[in-house]
Amino acid sequence: MVQKKQKYNGCVSAIIYSFGAMAIVGGCFCLPGGLALIVLGIGWILLFHEAVKKQNLKLQQEAIEEAERQQAMKMIEENTNEVLCQKTLAAIENNQPIETLDDDYKNLTLLQREYTLNRAFEYLVDRGIEDGMITDEEENAITKFSQHFGITEEHFYQQEWYKKYQKLLVIKDVLNGIIPQRQSVDTTGVFINLTKGEQLIWRFDNVSFIEQVTKTHYEGSSSGISIRIAKGVYYRTGATRGVPVTTTEMKQKAVGTLFIATKHLYFYSPSKAVKIPLAKLVALTPYEDGIGVQKDGVSAKLQAFQNLDGWFAFNVVSNLANI
């Protein structure tokens, strides 16, 4: 894919450089009036040269990242014992003691053991989250497996499948009336004035705060007609303002950090801060990439938070009343 982009950019660059060169050559044949054309051609080439330079740097970075990804996949493929992964899953599913697998893992090299354990743990979590809910039995099996083989969160905390696992555990706690305390919520650089007894549950970064904006304009207005009666005397008739037309739209107000707490939603950015009591919510709408909220009150505006896991946020917020 990167090679195709490089080839395409090369063709485009050749065409645009040719236009610049033709402008310079054409200007040389039209001297002295062609100086402007020469300057235009040189400026055209220099300007596009900078754009090409930036694009090439971006493509080089993409190529490096793709090479690293391919290398990582190759390492996983070469060092993962898939047969032992499936044997591990079968043992857990049949409630066999984890210790029965120790000899199998001891026969692997350190690198093979690490990759095989990582893949087995991923399979185990994937099986638990495939139905969108973690049962106590599944959580206990995952916990026992990770503890026995010394697997810690540092191995996977950046992996999407592990993040989803953590989110499902939070939802599980909330549904059971338990305040999730599986991980601390980082508040570095942000001051959150929590109410008495309130606790933070989750943090979302780079969230867009969107709010409903109402605009009114008038249609069919007239400035009236001026009729001259005598020299220097005018009479204006028919001046009207027109019919008011109101339109609404959702407009981004700020980009910042959204915190879900047990009693409020807290949004913070350098330009705007918002505190929404969960007890005042009359409507909560889930979106693929966010949630919409509607507070109680005649003048309350529709608000939304975008660029987050809407399914997770909706499930947590809508069930906090259980706590």
Buried (B, 14 or more C-beta within 10 A) or exposed (E): EBEEBBEEBEEEBEEBBEEBBEBBBBBEEEEEEBEEBBEBBBEBBEEBBEEBEEBBEEBEEBBEEEEEEEEEEEEEEEBBBEEBBEBBBEBBEEEEEBEEBEEBBEEBEEEBBBBBBBBBBBBBBEBBBEEEEBEEEBBEBBEEBBEEBEBEEEBBEEEEEBBBBBBBBBBBBBBEEEBBEEEEBEBEEBEBEBEEEBEBBBBBEEBBBBBBEEEEEEEEEEEEEEEEEEEEEEEEEEEEEEEEEEEEEBEEBBBBBBBBBBBBBBBBBEEEBBBBEBEEBEEBEBBEEBBBBBBEEEEBEBBBBBBBBBBBBBBBBBBBEEB
